Amino acid sequence: VGTYPSVSNKNRFSKDSILITFESTLMVGANTHGVPTDKFLVEWSTMSSFLPSTEDEADSLWSIEVPAQYSDVAMENAMGEYLLESLDMGTQYFVRVSAHNTAGYGAPTNSVPVKPMTRPDPPFEPMLSSL
């Protein structure tokens, strides 16, 4: 089973996208047989339960597999990122990530609530008209 990833709360937001970053540390010890993470499953939904209660709500669940990246030769710290795009500004989404290795997928992280937002543009220059 894959190692347990953590999801960063330092995500970049825009009006219709959110950058999700995540990592998973290889657990190696006397009682573990750690195998490096090869990919992550990123899931996002408008429902915190990730379980649709109606057929219409099934359209509110999305997922994608993201290859693991490593910055260390020992392959102990798997990292990944994914840009969630085409989101609706102001809509609450929930994101969770699972790590994968040769034993399969591990348990997903607790879901993290995110909401794409942006500051409004400044007003346009006013026009004067004569009375």
ROSE-4610 file (N, C-alpha, C; in Angstrom, 1 decimal, always signed):
// ROSE-4610
residu = [V/V/V/G/G/G/T/T/T/Y/Y/Y/P/P/P/S/S/S/V/V/V/S/S/S/N/N/N/K/K/K/N/N/N/R/R/R/F/F/F/S/S/S/K/K/K/D/D/D/S/S/S/I/I/I/L/L/L/I/I/I/T/T/T/F/F/F/E/E/E/S/S/S/T/T/T/L/L/L/M/M/M/V/V/V/G/G/G/A/A/A/N/N/N/T/T/T/H/H/H/G/G/G/V/V/V/P/P/P/T/T/T/D/D/D/K/K/K/F/F/F/L/L/L/V/V/V/E/E/E/W/W/W/S/S/S/T/T/T/M/M/M/S/S/S/S/S/S/F/F/F/L/L/L/P/P/P/S/S/S/T/T/T/E/E/E/D/D/D/E/E/E/A/A/A/D/D/D/S/S/S/L/L/L/W/W/W/S/S/S/I/I/I/E/E/E/V/V/V/P/P/P/A/A/A/Q/Q/Q/Y/Y/Y/S/S/S/D/D/D/V/V/V/A/A/A/M/M/M/E/E/E/N/N/N/A/A/A/M/M/M/G/G/G/E/E/E/Y/Y/Y/L/L/L/L/L/L/E/E/E/S/S/S/L/L/L/D/D/D/M/M/M/G/G/G/T/T/T/Q/Q/Q/Y/Y/Y/F/F/F/V/V/V/R/R/R/V/V/V/S/S/S/A/A/A/H/H/H/N/N/N/T/T/T/A/A/A/G/G/G/Y/Y/Y/G/G/G/A/A/A/P/P/P/T/T/T/N/N/N/S/S/S/V/V/V/P/P/P/V/V/V/K/K/K/P/P/P/M/M/M/T/T/T/R/R/R/P/P/P/D/D/D/P/P/P/P/P/P/F/F/F/E/E/E/P/P/P/M/M/M/L/L/L/S/S/S/S/S/S/L/L/L]
num = [1/1/1/2/2/2/3/3/3/4/4/4/5/5/5/6/6/6/7/7/7/8/8/8/9/9/9/10/10/10/11/11/11/12/12/12/13/13/13/14/14/14/15/15/15/16/16/16/17/17/17/18/18/18/19/19/19/20/20/20/21/21/21/22/22/22/23/23/23/24/24/24/25/25/25/26/26/26/27/27/27/28/28/28/29/29/29/30/30/30/31/31/31/32/32/32/33/33/33/34/34/34/35/35/35/36/36/36/37/37/37/38/38/38/39/39/39/40/40/40/41/41/41/42/42/42/43/43/43/44/44/44/45/45/45/46/46/46/47/47/47/48/48/48/49/49/49/50/50/50/51/51/51/52/52/52/53/53/53/54/54/54/55/55/55/56/56/56/57/57/57/58/58/58/59/59/59/60/60/60/61/61/61/62/62/62/63/63/63/64/64/64/65/65/65/66/66/66/67/67/67/68/68/68/69/69/69/70/70/70/71/71/71/72/72/72/73/73/73/74/74/74/75/75/75/76/76/76/77/77/77/78/78/78/79/79/79/80/80/80/81/81/81/82/82/82/83/83/83/84/84/84/85/85/85/86/86/86/87/87/87/88/88/88/89/89/89/90/90/90/91/91/91/92/92/92/93/93/93/94/94/94/95/95/95/96/96/96/97/97/97/98/98/98/99/99/99/100/100/100/101/101/101/102/102/102/103/103/103/104/104/104/105/105/105/106/106/106/107/107/107/108/108/108/109/109/109/110/110/110/111/111/111/112/112/112/113/113/113/114/114/114/115/115/115/116/116/116/117/117/117/118/118/118/119/119/119/120/120/120/121/121/121/122/122/122/123/123/123/124/124/124/125/125/125/126/126/126/127/127/127/128/128/128/129/129/129/130/130/130/131/131/131]
x = [+0.8/+0.0/+0.9/+0.5/+1.3/+1.4/+2.4/+2.6/+1.6/+1.4/+0.4/+0.9/+0.3/+0.8/+0.2/+0.8/+0.2/+0.0/-1.1/-1.4/-1.0/-0.4/+0.1/-1.1/-1.1/-2.1/-1.6/-0.5/+0.1/-0.2/-1.4/-1.8/-2.0/-1.7/-1.9/-3.4/-4.1/-5.5/-5.6/-6.5/-7.0/-8.5/-9.1/-10.5/-11.1/-10.3/-10.8/-9.8/-8.8/-7.8/-7.2/-6.7/-6.0/-4.8/-3.6/-2.4/-2.4/-2.4/-2.4/-1.0/-0.3/+1.0/+0.9/+1.7/+1.6/+2.9/+3.1/+4.3/+4.0/+4.9/+4.8/+6.2/+6.5/+7.8/+7.8/+8.8/+9.0/+9.3/+8.5/+8.7/+9.6/+10.8/+11.7/+12.2/+12.1/+12.5/+12.5/+12.7/+12.8/+11.6/+10.4/+9.1/+8.4/+9.1/+8.4/+9.2/+8.5/+9.2/+8.8/+9.3/+9.0/+9.3/+8.4/+8.6/+8.2/+9.1/+8.8/+7.5/+6.9/+5.7/+6.0/+5.2/+5.4/+4.4/+3.2/+2.2/+1.3/+0.5/-0.5/-1.9/-2.9/-4.3/-4.8/-5.1/-5.7/-7.2/-8.0/-9.4/-10.0/-11.0/-11.6/-13.1/-13.9/-15.3/-15.9/-17.2/-17.9/-18.6/-18.4/-19.0/-17.9/-18.0/-16.9/-16.8/-17.9/-17.9/-17.4/-17.2/-16.8/-17.8/-18.9/-19.9/-21.2/-21.5/-22.7/-23.9/-24.9/-26.2/-27.2/-27.0/-27.9/-27.0/-27.6/-26.9/-26.4/-27.1/-26.7/-25.4/-25.3/-24.1/-22.8/-23.0/-21.8/-21.0/-21.6/-20.9/-20.0/-20.0/-19.3/-18.0/-17.6/-16.4/-15.4/-14.2/-13.1/-11.9/-11.0/-9.8/-8.8/-7.5/-6.4/-5.2/-4.5/-3.2/-2.1/-1.2/+0.0/+1.2/+2.2/+3.5/+4.2/+4.8/+5.7/+7.0/+7.5/+8.8/+9.6/+10.9/+11.9/+13.0/+13.4/+14.5/+15.7/+15.6/+16.7/+17.0/+18.2/+18.7/+18.1/+17.9/+17.4/+15.9/+15.3/+13.8/+13.0/+13.2/+12.5/+11.4/+11.5/+10.5/+9.8/+8.7/+7.9/+7.2/+7.2/+6.4/+5.6/+4.6/+3.8/+3.0/+2.5/+1.6/+0.7/-0.4/-1.4/-2.2/-2.5/-3.2/-4.7/-5.6/-7.0/-7.5/-8.0/-8.5/-10.0/-10.5/-11.9/-12.8/-12.4/-13.3/-14.2/-15.2/-16.1/-15.7/-15.4/-15.0/-16.0/-15.6/-16.4/-17.1/-16.9/-17.4/-16.5/-17.0/-16.2/-15.9/-14.6/-14.2/-13.4/-13.4/-12.7/-11.6/-10.4/-9.3/-8.7/-8.4/-7.7/-6.7/-5.7/-4.7/-4.3/-4.1/-3.6/-2.3/-1.4/-0.1/-0.2/+0.5/+0.5/+1.9/+2.1/+3.3/+3.0/+3.9/+3.7/+2.6/+2.3/+1.3/-0.1/-0.2/-1.5/-1.6/-2.8/-3.1/-3.2/-2.6/-2.8/-4.1/-4.3/-5.5/-5.3/-6.5/-6.4/-6.1/-5.6/-5.5/-6.9/-7.0/-8.2/-8.4/-9.7/-9.9/-9.6/-9.1/-8.8/-9.7/-10.5/-11.4/-10.6/-11.0/-10.4/-11.4/-11.2/-12.2/-11.4/-11.6/-10.9/-11.5/-10.6/-11.1/-10.1/-10.5/-9.6/-10.1/-9.3/-9.7/-10.4/-11.4/-12.1/-11.1/-11.4/-10.6/-11.0/-10.1/-10.5/-11.5/-12.3/-13.3/-12.6/-13.3/-12.8/-12.8/-12.0/-12.0/-13.3/-13.9/-15.2/-15.2/-16.3/-16.5/-17.3/-16.9/-17.6/-18.5/-19.7/-20.6/-21.1/-21.4/-21.9/-23.4/-23.9/-25.3/-26.0]
y = [-1.2/+0.0/+1.2/+2.2/+3.5/+4.2/+5.0/+5.8/+7.0/+7.5/+8.5/+9.9/+10.5/+11.8/+12.9/+14.1/+15.3/+16.3/+17.1/+18.2/+19.5/+20.3/+21.6/+22.6/+23.4/+24.5/+25.8/+25.8/+27.0/+26.9/+26.8/+26.6/+28.0/+28.1/+29.3/+29.3/+30.3/+30.4/+31.5/+31.3/+32.3/+32.2/+32.9/+32.9/+31.6/+30.8/+29.5/+28.3/+28.5/+27.4/+27.4/+26.2/+26.1/+25.1/+25.5/+24.7/+23.8/+22.5/+21.6/+21.0/+21.1/+20.5/+19.4/+18.3/+17.3/+16.5/+15.8/+15.0/+13.8/+12.8/+11.5/+11.1/+10.8/+10.4/+8.8/+8.2/+6.8/+6.4/+5.5/+5.0/+3.8/+3.9/+2.7/+2.5/+1.3/+1.0/-0.4/-0.8/-2.3/-3.0/-2.4/-3.1/-2.7/-2.0/-1.6/-2.0/-2.2/-2.6/-1.5/-0.3/+0.8/+0.6/+0.9/+0.9/+2.3/+2.9/+4.3/+4.5/+5.7/+6.1/+6.3/+5.8/+6.0/+7.0/+7.2/+8.1/+8.5/+9.5/+10.0/+10.0/+9.8/+10.0/+11.3/+12.3/+13.5/+13.5/+13.7/+13.7/+15.0/+15.6/+16.8/+16.7/+17.3/+17.2/+18.5/+18.7/+19.8/+19.2/+17.9/+17.3/+16.8/+17.2/+16.8/+15.3/+14.6/+13.1/+12.4/+13.0/+12.4/+11.2/+11.2/+10.1/+10.8/+10.6/+11.2/+10.5/+11.3/+10.7/+10.6/+11.3/+11.2/+11.0/+10.6/+10.5/+11.8/+12.9/+14.2/+14.6/+14.3/+14.6/+13.9/+12.8/+12.0/+12.9/+13.9/+14.9/+15.8/+15.7/+16.6/+15.9/+14.8/+14.1/+14.0/+14.4/+14.3/+13.7/+13.1/+12.6/+12.5/+12.4/+12.3/+11.7/+10.9/+10.3/+11.2/+11.5/+12.4/+11.6/+11.5/+10.8/+11.5/+10.6/+11.1/+11.7/+12.7/+13.3/+13.2/+13.1/+13.0/+14.0/+14.6/+15.5/+14.9/+13.7/+13.0/+11.7/+11.3/+10.1/+8.8/+8.9/+7.7/+7.5/+8.4/+8.3/+8.1/+8.9/+8.9/+9.9/+11.0/+12.0/+12.3/+11.6/+11.8/+13.1/+13.8/+15.1/+15.1/+16.0/+16.2/+17.5/+17.9/+19.0/+18.9/+19.5/+19.5/+20.8/+21.3/+22.6/+22.2/+22.4/+22.1/+23.3/+23.1/+24.2/+24.1/+25.1/+25.2/+25.1/+25.6/+25.6/+26.9/+26.8/+28.0/+28.8/+30.1/+31.0/+31.1/+31.0/+31.1/+29.8/+28.7/+27.4/+26.7/+26.1/+25.3/+24.0/+23.6/+22.3/+21.6/+20.3/+19.5/+18.6/+18.6/+17.9/+16.9/+15.7/+14.7/+14.0/+13.4/+12.7/+11.4/+10.4/+9.1/+8.8/+8.1/+7.7/+6.3/+5.9/+4.6/+4.1/+2.8/+2.1/+0.7/-0.2/-1.6/-2.3/-1.9/-2.6/-2.0/-1.0/-0.3/+1.1/+1.5/+2.9/+2.8/+3.8/+3.9/+4.7/+4.9/+5.7/+7.1/+7.8/+9.2/+10.1/+11.3/+12.3/+12.7/+13.4/+14.1/+15.1/+15.4/+16.3/+17.8/+18.6/+20.0/+20.8/+21.7/+22.6/+23.8/+24.0/+25.1/+25.8/+27.1/+27.9/+28.9/+28.7/+29.7/+31.1/+32.0/+33.4/+34.3/+35.5/+36.6/+37.9/+38.9/+40.2/+40.8/+41.6/+42.2/+43.2/+43.4/+44.4/+45.8/+46.8/+48.2/+48.7/+49.7/+50.2/+50.9/+50.9/+51.7/+53.2/+53.9/+55.3/+55.9/+56.8/+57.3/+58.3/+58.4/+59.4/+60.6/+61.7/+62.9/+63.3/+63.7/+64.1/+65.5/+66.3/+67.6/+67.5/+68.4/+68.5/+69.4]
z = [+0.0/+0.0/+0.0/-0.7/-0.8/+0.5/+0.5/+1.8/+1.8/+3.0/+3.2/+2.8/+1.8/+1.4/+2.2/+2.2/+2.8/+1.7/+1.8/+0.8/+1.4/+0.6/+1.1/+1.1/+2.2/+2.2/+1.7/+1.0/+0.4/-1.1/-1.4/-2.8/-3.5/-4.8/-5.5/-6.1/-5.9/-6.3/-7.4/-8.3/-9.2/-9.3/-10.2/-10.3/-10.8/-11.5/-12.0/-11.9/-11.1/-10.9/-9.5/-9.1/-7.9/-8.1/-7.7/-7.8/-6.5/-6.6/-5.5/-5.5/-4.3/-4.2/-3.1/-3.2/-2.3/-2.2/-1.1/-1.0/-0.1/-0.3/+0.5/+0.8/+2.1/+2.6/+2.7/+2.2/+2.3/+3.7/+4.3/+5.6/+5.6/+6.1/+6.1/+7.6/+8.0/+9.4/+9.6/+10.9/+11.2/+10.9/+11.1/+10.9/+9.6/+8.7/+7.5/+6.3/+5.2/+3.9/+2.9/+3.0/+2.2/+0.7/-0.1/-1.6/-2.1/-2.9/-3.3/-4.0/-3.8/-4.5/-6.0/-6.8/-8.3/-8.9/-8.2/-8.7/-7.6/-7.8/-6.9/-7.6/-6.8/-7.3/-6.7/-7.5/-7.0/-7.3/-6.3/-6.4/-5.9/-6.6/-6.1/-6.4/-5.5/-5.6/-4.9/-5.2/-4.6/-3.3/-3.1/-1.9/-1.0/+0.3/+1.2/+1.5/+1.3/+1.5/+0.3/-0.9/-2.1/-2.5/-1.9/-2.3/-2.8/-4.1/-4.7/-4.1/-3.7/-3.2/-4.4/-5.5/-6.6/-7.9/-9.0/-10.2/-10.7/-10.5/-10.9/-10.2/-8.9/-8.1/-8.6/-9.3/-9.8/-10.8/-11.4/-12.2/-11.4/-10.1/-9.2/-8.6/-9.2/-8.8/-9.9/-9.6/-10.7/-10.1/-10.9/-10.5/-11.6/-11.3/-12.2/-11.5/-12.3/-11.8/-12.1/-11.2/-11.4/-11.1/-12.0/-11.7/-10.5/-9.7/-8.6/-9.1/-8.5/-8.8/-7.6/-7.8/-6.7/-6.8/-5.7/-5.7/-5.0/-4.5/-3.8/-4.5/-4.5/-5.1/-4.4/-3.1/-2.4/-2.7/-3.4/-3.7/-2.4/-1.4/-0.2/-0.1/-0.8/-0.7/-2.1/-2.3/-3.5/-3.5/-4.6/-4.6/-5.9/-5.9/-7.1/-7.0/-8.1/-8.1/-9.3/-9.2/-10.3/-10.2/-11.4/-11.5/-11.8/-10.8/-11.1/-11.9/-13.1/-13.9/-14.2/-14.8/-15.3/-14.1/-12.9/-11.8/-11.8/-11.0/-10.8/-9.7/-10.0/-8.9/-7.8/-6.6/-5.4/-5.0/-5.8/-5.4/-4.5/-3.4/-2.5/-3.1/-3.2/-3.6/-2.5/-2.5/-1.6/-2.3/-1.9/-2.6/-1.6/-2.2/-1.4/-2.3/-1.8/-2.5/-1.9/-2.8/-2.4/-3.1/-2.4/-3.0/-3.5/-4.5/-5.1/-5.2/-4.9/-5.2/-5.7/-5.7/-6.3/-5.5/-4.3/-3.5/-3.7/-4.5/-4.7/-4.1/-4.0/-3.4/-1.9/-1.2/+0.2/+0.5/+1.8/+2.2/+1.7/+1.4/+1.0/+2.1/+1.9/+2.9/+3.3/+4.5/+4.8/+3.7/+3.4/+2.3/+2.8/+1.9/+2.2/+1.4/+2.1/+1.4/+0.7/-0.6/-1.3/-2.1/-2.4/-3.1/-4.0/-5.4/-6.3/-6.1/-5.9/-5.6/-6.3/-6.5/-7.0/-6.6/-6.5/-6.2/-7.4/-7.2/-8.4/-9.1/-10.4/-11.1/-10.6/-10.7/-10.4/-11.4/-11.0/-11.9/-13.1/-14.2/-15.4/-15.1/-15.9/-15.8/-16.1/-15.2/-15.5/-16.7/-17.3/-18.4/-17.9/-18.2/-17.9/-19.1/-18.8/-19.9/-19.5/-20.5/-20.2/-19.9/-19.1/-18.7/-19.6]
